[in-house]
Amino acid sequence: MFEADKAAATYIERDKHLVRHTPACDREGQDFVFQDPLQACWESLESYRPPLMKEDLTKLTSKPDFLQRLPPELVSKVVQYLPTADLHRLRAVSLTAFFATPPSFWKSRLQSDMPYAGLIRGKANPTFEVNYKHVKQVVTHGSGPAAASLRNLHRIGKHALEVIDIISSNLATNPRRSIKIALPTPPLNVSLLYVGQTTFVTGLWSSNDDSFSCGNHFRGQPVQFLPGGPCSGRFMFFGKEGGFIGLGFKGCESNQAHVAGQKSGPCTYQGLSPYKKGDILYLEFDSIKLKSVKIGPEDQLESPSLWMPHLPTCHTIDISTKFQPQDAEPRHLCYFGNPRAGLLGKLVQINAFYTNDREAITGLEFMYCDGHSLRWGSCFGTCYCRVIDGPSGERVTTLKAVEMDHGIGTIMLCTNAQRLLVFTSASPLVPLTANTTGQDLDKKGEAIITGVYGLFRHSSRFFPHASYSKTIGILSESLSAPAIVSKQDVTGDGNIPRSALQDLAQSLWKACISSASMENVHKIAVCINIHGRVTGMKFSYGSQTLDSILADFRRDGRKTEEQDLAFGEECTSKWLYWIYNALYDCLLANFETTSTS
């Protein structure tokens, strides 16, 4: 819920003072806001030693210490009531004050600022006590992955405390939890709540009619005005896994949209429901925010179909082309993942060609479910095939190559399904990987390989029509320039000129995680695409609970199947978790249910 905020990486807040602090990036070049906040463990944190120099203690012992004249009980009272900032200054000039503030002293002072300490892994035995002073030093000065995870946990905890403070100080005693509004809507004020970089819809109210007040309204949080809607049109919804972030409408004869709240951002889904005069808009709020919506005639209310909008496609180079760097041999290039043609979602087989086990690979062939194929290189000799499940979301994420005397003898393609597709014409030698050659992959997300390029040469007198791979490189939308995977390309620098790349726009690999209650489920409707892959589900409940929509569930001519599920008379609370790939329009992960307390 608390997205990575680049602005948060430039400072941390210590003792209510803004301290400019840019932590060192970790070994992978990631900022701490992108670290898993729950990966920090006590064993790793305790290995950090704060920058307390012996020279500082030497300076303290050499200075006159006026606190030495005071009784220890009085010194204890002085340090107890001093503000933290002043106490740091006193410790810097007084050895007595320094030793009067052991780790146990800081527990009462810092514990309220670190409610997240219980989330740190390890040392679960009841005798273990948190060294809050040490935790604070790691947050402020620590380095390495464990410190970065702790710093991100501190950032999220700070945001969470702010939200909790806003909610607890402004929450109404008995807010109205649901409302039916006859369409078109009158002019409404929409109350919002900032959580990180997202504004959630928390309530509605009208300046002219108190009966429209519903949900929660928090002081100091934004309120946006939504004008009255037309008699007929399309109602718009925008949301994230945590709830709805925007509401609005469009007229039937106009593309002008009126939206209150957010309508864009990472992992944001949207919905569009047509309505006419007299239809009902039913809104239901939980204890904080808008959680579900239904719309339609009063006796036929339905949840809107929600989906992830496709990300912008990128303009790429032509498929299967040659280019020739200055004073170098021509390079062969195959962009097998051109997003304009949706090729990654259709890739079902990859073939490699070779003449014998002493020669290099002569090329790769990429085959798609609609029957067409693309070739890279001469593709001469015996065909060696591997199947890839592109329609279900399997993508090539890493390429490794093995050199032999005559060129590239082995190509290994790693996928996001943790599979290794190996194409070899010789025994494995020392692999060369794209990750170790200057241009590193983007570590902030999974890099999807969308093309290959390289140099081929004629080197066999027995097969005059075959050219063998001498180098292989990768194209990826996460790389600003191609990465080369060979040391044999001595005739040129191996880089593709920018003129050949044309315009490469960034296309992101985004996935969102969400959940739905499995308690009192009455019916599940499943949406299946043309490849037979599940792309969305709708859960209907036997109680008055509103339907839950999973991923991309649209009835626009797609095949759907419905199945009644019986969970027995008594059912413990269970939840269904899913991972949805917003870019390639399909579910990625298997389903699993877990019990909740």
C-alpha positions in Angstrom: 0.0 0.0 0.0 2.9 2.3 0.7 4.6 2.6 -2.7 8.3 3.3 -3.2 8.7 7.1 -3.0 11.9 8.5 -4.5 11.5 11.6 -2.4 11.6 9.4 0.7 15.1 8.2 -0.3 16.6 11.6 0.2 16.0 12.0 3.9 14.9 10.3 7.1 13.3 11.8 10.1 15.2 11.5 13.5 13.9 12.9 16.7 11.4 15.1 15.0 14.1 16.9 13.1 14.5 16.6 9.3 18.0 15.1 8.7 19.2 15.2 5.2 20.7 11.8 4.6 21.3 9.9 1.4 22.0 6.3 2.3 24.6 4.4 0.2 23.0 2.2 -2.5 23.4 -1.5 -1.9 25.6 -3.8 -4.0 22.8 -4.1 -6.6 22.4 -0.4 -7.0 19.0 -0.3 -5.5 17.7 2.4 -3.2 16.4 1.4 0.2 12.8 2.2 -0.7 12.8 -0.8 -3.1 14.1 -3.3 -0.5 11.7 -5.9 1.0 10.9 -4.3 4.4 10.4 -7.7 6.1 13.8 -9.2 5.1 15.7 -7.5 8.0 16.8 -10.0 10.7 18.4 -9.4 14.1 21.4 -11.5 13.3 22.3 -9.3 10.3 21.5 -6.1 12.1 23.6 -6.9 15.2 26.7 -7.4 13.0 26.6 -3.6 12.2 28.9 -1.6 14.4 28.0 2.1 14.8 30.7 4.7 13.9 31.8 5.3 17.5 35.5 6.2 17.1 38.1 5.7 19.9 39.3 9.2 19.1 36.0 10.6 20.2 36.2 8.9 23.6 39.8 10.1 23.9 38.6 13.6 23.3 35.9 13.2 25.9 38.3 11.9 28.6 40.6 14.8 28.0 37.9 17.5 28.4 36.8 18.8 31.8 33.5 17.2 32.7 31.3 19.4 35.0 28.8 16.6 35.4 31.3 14.6 37.4 30.6 16.9 40.4 27.0 15.9 40.5 25.6 12.8 42.2 24.7 9.9 39.8 21.0 10.1 40.8 20.9 13.8 39.7 22.8 13.0 36.4 20.2 10.3 35.8 17.4 12.8 36.2 19.1 15.4 34.0 19.5 13.0 31.0 16.0 11.6 31.6 14.2 14.9 31.1 16.5 16.4 28.4 15.1 16.5 24.8 16.8 14.0 22.6 18.5 16.5 20.4 20.0 18.3 23.5 20.9 14.9 25.0 23.0 14.1 21.9 24.9 17.4 22.3 25.5 16.7 26.0 26.8 13.2 25.3 29.2 14.7 22.8 30.9 16.8 25.5 30.4 14.8 28.7 31.8 11.3 29.4 29.5 11.1 32.4 26.4 11.7 30.3 27.7 9.2 27.7 27.9 6.4 30.3 24.7 7.5 31.9 22.7 6.5 28.8 23.3 2.8 28.2 21.1 0.8 25.7 18.5 0.2 28.4 18.0 4.0 28.8 16.9 4.4 25.2 14.1 1.8 25.3 11.5 4.0 26.9 12.6 7.0 24.7 12.7 5.2 21.3 10.2 2.3 21.7 7.2 4.5 20.6 9.1 5.6 17.5 9.8 2.0 16.5 6.5 0.0 16.8 7.8 -2.1 13.9 10.6 -3.7 15.8 8.4 -6.8 16.4 8.3 -7.4 12.7 12.1 -8.0 12.5 12.8 -11.6 12.0 14.8 -13.8 14.4 15.4 -13.9 18.2 11.8 -14.9 19.0 12.7 -16.3 22.5 10.9 -14.5 25.3 14.2 -13.5 27.0 15.4 -11.4 24.0 15.2 -7.7 24.5 15.3 -5.2 21.6 18.3 -2.8 21.6 16.4 0.2 20.4 19.5 2.4 20.4 21.3 0.0 18.1 18.2 -0.2 15.8 18.1 3.6 15.6 21.8 3.7 14.7 21.3 1.1 11.9 18.3 3.1 10.6 20.4 6.3 10.5 23.9 5.1 9.5 23.7 1.4 8.6 24.7 0.0 5.2 24.0 -3.2 3.4 20.8 -5.1 2.5 19.6 -5.7 6.1 20.0 -2.0 6.9 18.2 -1.0 3.7 15.3 -3.3 4.6 15.1 -1.9 8.1 15.2 1.7 6.7 12.3 0.9 4.3 10.4 -0.7 7.2 11.0 2.5 9.2 9.7 4.6 6.3 6.5 2.5 6.0 6.0 2.5 9.8 6.2 6.3 9.8 3.6 6.6 7.1 1.4 4.0 8.8 1.5 6.0 12.1 0.5 9.1 10.3 -2.5 7.4 8.7 -3.5 5.8 12.1 -3.3 9.2 13.8 -5.5 10.8 11.1 -8.0 8.0 11.3 -8.1 7.6 15.1 -8.5 11.4 15.7 -11.2 12.0 13.1 -13.2 8.7 12.9 -16.9 9.2 13.4 -18.6 7.0 16.0 -21.3 5.5 13.7 -20.7 6.4 10.1 -23.2 5.4 7.5 -21.7 2.4 5.7 -23.8 2.1 2.5 -25.9 4.3 0.3 -28.2 4.0 -2.8 -28.0 6.9 -5.2 -30.6 7.3 -8.0 -28.8 8.2 -11.2 -27.9 10.7 -12.5 -25.9 11.7 -9.4 -26.4 15.2 -7.9 -23.4 17.4 -7.3 -21.3 15.6 -4.7 -18.2 16.2 -2.5 -15.8 13.2 -2.5 -13.7 12.8 0.6 -10.2 11.3 0.1 -7.4 9.9 2.3 -3.7 10.0 1.4 -1.9 6.7 2.0 1.6 7.1 0.6 1.2 8.3 -3.0 -2.4 7.0 -3.3 -5.7 8.8 -2.4 -8.5 6.4 -1.4 -12.1 7.4 -1.6 -13.4 7.5 2.0 -16.8 9.2 1.8 -19.4 11.2 0.0 -21.5 14.2 1.0 -23.7 16.9 -0.5 -23.8 20.5 0.5 -27.5 20.6 -0.3 -28.8 17.3 1.1 -27.6 15.7 4.3 -29.1 12.4 3.3 -26.2 11.9 0.9 -23.6 11.8 3.7 -21.9 8.4 3.8 -18.6 7.0 4.8 -15.8 8.9 6.6 -14.6 12.5 6.3 -11.1 13.2 7.8 -10.0 16.6 8.7 -7.0 17.9 6.9 -7.5 15.4 4.0 -8.5 16.5 0.4 -12.0 16.9 -0.8 -12.9 17.0 -4.5 -16.1 18.2 -6.1 -17.9 15.9 -8.6 -20.6 17.8 -10.7 -24.0 16.4 -11.4 -24.0 13.7 -14.1 -26.0 13.5 -17.3 -29.2 11.6 -17.5 -27.4 8.7 -19.3 -23.8 7.9 -19.8 -21.0 5.7 -18.4 -20.0 5.6 -14.8 -16.2 5.3 -14.2 -14.4 3.5 -11.4 -10.7 3.5 -10.5 -9.1 1.3 -7.8 -6.2 -0.6 -6.4 -5.9 -3.7 -4.4 -6.6 -1.7 -1.2 -9.9 -0.1 -2.4 -11.3 2.5 -4.8 -9.2 5.6 -5.5 -11.5 7.5 -7.9 -15.1 7.9 -9.2 -16.5 9.8 -12.2 -18.6 9.7 -15.3 -18.8 10.3 -19.0 -21.7 11.5 -21.1 -23.0 9.4 -24.0 -22.4 12.1 -26.5 -19.2 13.5 -25.1 -15.7 12.1 -24.3 -15.2 14.6 -21.5 -14.8 12.8 -18.2 -15.3 14.2 -14.7 -13.4 12.3 -12.1 -12.9 12.9 -8.3 -9.8 11.2 -6.9 -7.0 9.4 -8.8 -7.4 7.7 -12.2 -3.8 6.5 -12.9 -0.8 5.0 -11.3 1.0 1.6 -11.0 -1.3 -1.4 -10.7 -4.5 0.7 -11.1 -7.5 -1.0 -12.4 -10.5 0.7 -14.0 -14.1 0.0 -14.7 -16.8 1.5 -17.0 -20.5 0.8 -16.6 -23.3 2.3 -18.8 -26.3 3.7 -17.0 -29.6 5.4 -17.7 -31.9 7.7 -15.7 -33.5 5.8 -12.8 -30.6 3.3 -12.4 -29.1 2.9 -8.9 -25.5 3.4 -7.8 -25.0 1.4 -4.6 -21.8 2.2 -2.6 -20.5 0.3 0.4 -17.8 1.5 2.8 -15.7 -0.4 5.3 -14.5 1.3 8.5 -12.2 3.6 6.5 -12.8 3.7 2.7 -15.0 2.7 -0.2 -14.7 -1.1 -0.7 -17.3 -2.1 -3.3 -19.7 -0.8 -5.9 -22.8 -2.0 -7.7 -24.8 -0.3 -10.4 -27.8 -1.0 -12.6 -31.6 -1.2 -12.2 -32.6 -1.6 -8.6 -33.6 -5.2 -8.9 -30.6 -6.1 -11.1 -27.6 -4.5 -9.3 -24.3 -5.8 -10.6 -20.6 -5.2 -9.7 -18.8 -3.4 -12.5 -16.3 -5.3 -14.6 -12.8 -4.1 -13.6 -9.7 -4.6 -15.6 -6.1 -3.4 -15.9 -5.6 -1.0 -18.8 -2.9 -2.2 -21.2 0.3 -0.2 -20.9 1.4 1.8 -23.9 3.1 -0.2 -26.7 6.6 0.7 -27.8 7.8 1.5 -31.2 10.6 -0.9 -32.1 13.0 -1.7 -34.9 11.9 -3.9 -37.8 11.8 -7.6 -37.1 14.7 -9.8 -38.5 16.9 -7.1 -39.9 20.6 -6.6 -40.6 22.6 -3.6 -39.8 26.3 -2.9 -40.3 28.3 -0.7 -37.9 31.0 1.4 -39.4 34.0 -0.7 -40.6 32.5 -3.9 -39.2 30.7 -7.0 -40.4 26.9 -7.0 -40.6 25.0 -8.0 -37.5 21.8 -10.0 -37.6 19.0 -8.9 -35.4 15.6 -10.5 -34.4 13.1 -8.6 -32.3 11.0 -11.7 -31.3 9.0 -9.8 -28.7 7.7 -6.9 -30.7 4.8 -5.6 -28.5 2.9 -4.1 -31.4 2.2 -7.6 -32.7 1.7 -9.1 -29.2 4.4 -11.6 -30.0 5.4 -12.5 -26.4 1.9 -13.6 -25.7 1.9 -15.9 -28.7 5.4 -17.5 -28.5 5.0 -21.3 -28.1 8.3 -22.8 -29.3 12.0 -21.9 -29.8 14.2 -23.9 -32.1 18.0 -23.9 -32.4 20.0 -25.2 -35.4 23.4 -26.8 -35.6 25.4 -29.0 -38.0 27.5 -31.1 -35.6 28.8 -30.9 -32.0 32.1 -29.3 -33.1 30.5 -26.3 -34.7 28.6 -23.3 -33.3 24.9 -22.8 -33.4 23.7 -21.6 -36.8 20.6 -19.8 -35.6 17.4 -19.6 -33.6 13.8 -19.8 -34.8 10.9 -18.5 -32.8 7.5 -20.0 -33.5 4.1 -18.5 -32.5 0.6 -20.0 -31.9 -0.9 -18.3 -35.0 1.5 -20.3 -37.2 4.1 -17.7 -38.3 7.8 -17.8 -37.2 10.9 -15.6 -37.1 14.5 -16.6 -37.7 17.7 -15.3 -36.4 20.8 -16.4 -38.4 21.0 -18.9 -41.2 19.2 -21.7 -39.3 21.0 -24.4 -41.2 21.3 -28.0 -40.0 19.5 -30.1 -37.4 16.6 -28.5 -35.5 16.6 -28.7 -31.7 13.3 -27.5 -30.1 12.1 -26.3 -26.7 8.5 -25.4 -25.8 7.7 -22.1 -24.1 4.2 -21.2 -22.7 4.0 -17.6 -23.9 0.1 -17.4 -23.9 0.1 -18.1 -20.1 2.7 -15.4 -19.3 6.0 -17.3 -19.5 8.7 -14.9 -20.6 12.5 -15.1 -21.3 14.2 -13.1 -18.6 17.9 -14.2 -18.8 20.2 -15.3 -21.6 23.5 -17.2 -21.0 25.9 -18.3 -23.7 28.8 -20.8 -23.8 31.7 -20.1 -26.1 33.7 -22.7 -28.0 36.6 -22.3 -30.5 34.3 -21.7 -33.5 31.6 -19.6 -31.9 28.6 -19.9 -29.6 28.0 -23.6 -28.9 25.4 -23.3 -26.2 22.5 -20.9 -25.6 20.5 -21.0 -22.3 17.3 -19.1 -21.9 15.9 -18.7 -18.4 12.2 -17.9 -17.9 10.1 -16.3 -15.2 8.7 -19.8 -14.6 12.1 -20.8 -13.2 12.8 -23.0 -16.2 16.0 -23.3 -18.2 15.7 -23.8 -22.0 19.1 -25.2 -23.1 20.2 -25.4 -26.8 23.6 -26.9 -27.3 25.8 -28.3 -30.0 28.8 -29.0 -27.7 29.8 -29.8 -24.2 29.3 -26.9 -21.7 32.3 -24.8 -21.1 32.5 -21.6 -19.1 29.3 -19.6 -19.5 29.2 -15.9 -20.4 26.2 -14.1 -19.0 24.7 -10.8 -20.0 24.5 -9.8 -16.3 28.3 -9.6 -16.1 29.1 -7.5 -19.2 29.0 -3.8 -18.6 25.4 -3.1 -19.3 23.6 -4.7 -16.3 19.9 -5.5 -16.3 17.5 -3.3 -14.4 17.4 -4.9 -10.9 14.3 -2.9 -9.9 12.1 -5.3 -11.8 12.2 -8.4 -13.9 13.9 -7.7 -17.3 11.9 -9.3 -20.1 14.2 -10.2 -23.0 12.5 -9.2 -26.3 15.1 -9.8 -28.9 18.6 -11.1 -29.8 21.3 -9.8 -32.1 24.8 -10.9 -33.0 27.5 -11.7 -35.6 27.5 -14.8 -37.9 30.4 -16.0 -40.1 30.9 -18.7 -42.7 33.5 -21.0 -41.3 32.8 -24.5 -42.6 34.0 -25.8 -46.0 31.5 -28.8 -45.6 28.5 -26.5 -45.2 28.9 -23.5 -47.5 25.4 -22.3 -46.9 25.7 -22.2 -43.1 26.8 -19.3 -41.1 27.7 -19.8 -37.5 27.0 -17.6 -34.5 30.2 -15.8 -33.3 28.5 -13.5 -30.8 25.1 -13.2 -29.3 23.5 -10.3 -27.4 20.1 -9.4 -26.0 17.6 -6.7 -26.5 15.4 -5.8 -23.5 13.0 -2.9 -22.8 14.7 -2.5 -19.4 18.1 -1.7 -21.0 19.0 1.7 -22.4 21.3 0.0 -24.8 21.8 -3.7 -25.9 24.1 -5.9 -23.8 26.6 -8.2 -25.5 27.4 -11.7 -24.4 30.7 -12.7 -26.0 34.4 -12.0 -26.1 34.9 -13.0 -29.7 33.5 -10.0 -31.4 36.8 -8.4 -32.2 35.8 -6.7 -35.4 33.5 -4.1 -33.7 32.4 -2.9 -30.4 29.2 -5.0 -30.5 26.9 -2.1 -29.9 23.8 -1.5 -32.0 23.7 2.2 -33.2 20.9 4.3 -31.8 19.8 5.0 -35.4 19.0 1.3 -35.8 17.0 1.2 -32.7 14.7 4.0 -33.7 12.4 5.0 -30.9 12.4 2.6 -27.9 9.7 3.6 -25.4 9.7 2.0 -22.0 7.1 -0.7 -21.5 6.9 -2.0 -17.9 6.5 -5.4 -16.4 3.8 -4.9 -13.8 2.0 -7.3 -11.6 -0.4 -6.8 -8.7 -1.3 -9.0 -5.8 -4.8 -9.1 -4.4 -7.1 -11.3 -2.4 -10.8 -12.2 -1.9 -12.7 -13.8 1.0 -13.6 -17.5 0.5 -16.2 -17.4 3.3 -19.8 -18.1 2.2 -18.9 -18.3 -1.5 -22.0 -19.2 -3.5 -20.8 -19.2 -7.0 -17.6 -18.5 -9.0 -17.7 -17.3 -12.6 -14.5 -17.9 -14.6 -13.4 -15.9 -17.7 -11.3 -17.7 -20.2 -9.4 -16.2 -23.2 -8.9 -17.7 -26.6 -5.9 -19.7 -25.4 -7.9 -21.4 -22.7 -6.1 -19.4 -20.0 -8.0 -18.0 -17.0 -7.9 -14.2 -17.1 -10.4 -13.3 -14.5 -12.9 -14.6 -11.9 -16.0 -13.2 -10.1 -17.0 -14.4 -6.6 -20.6 -14.2 -5.6 -21.5 -14.7 -1.9 -24.6 -16.2 -0.4 -24.8 -13.4 2.2 -25.4 -9.7 1.4 -21.6 -9.2 0.7 -20.9 -7.6 -2.6 -19.3 -9.6 -5.4 -15.5 -9.6 -5.7 -13.8 -9.3 -9.1 -10.4 -10.9 -9.7 -8.2 -9.5 -12.5 -9.7 -9.1 -16.0 -13.3 -10.2 -15.9 -15.2 -8.9 -18.9 -18.2 -10.4 -20.8 -17.5 -8.8 -24.1 -17.8 -11.9 -26.2 -15.4 -14.0 -24.1 -16.1 -17.5 -23.0 -17.2 -17.8 -19.3 -17.9 -20.7 -17.1 -19.8 -20.8 -13.9 -19.5 -23.3 -11.1 -21.4 -23.7 -7.8 -19.0 -24.4 -4.8 -20.2 -25.9 -1.6 -17.9 -25.3 1.4 -20.0 -27.0 4.0 -22.3 -25.6 6.7 -19.3 -24.4 8.8 -16.5 -22.6 7.1 -13.4 -21.0 8.7 -12.4 -17.7 7.2 -10.2 -18.3 4.2 -8.8 -16.0 1.6 -7.8 -16.5 -2.0 -4.6 -14.8 -3.2 -3.7 -14.1 -6.8 -1.1 -12.5 -8.9 -2.2 -10.7 -12.0 0.1 -9.6 -14.9 -1.2 -6.2 -16.0 0.8 -6.1 -19.2 0.1 -9.5 -20.8 -3.5 -9.9 -19.7 -3.3 -13.2 -17.8 -2.9 -14.7 -14.4 0.6 -15.8 -13.5 0.4 -17.7 -10.3 -1.3 -20.8 -9.0 -4.0 -20.3 -6.4 -3.7 -21.1 -2.8 -5.9 -20.6 0.2 -4.6 -19.8 3.7 -6.4 -19.6 7.0 -6.5 -16.2 8.8 -7.0 -15.6 12.5 
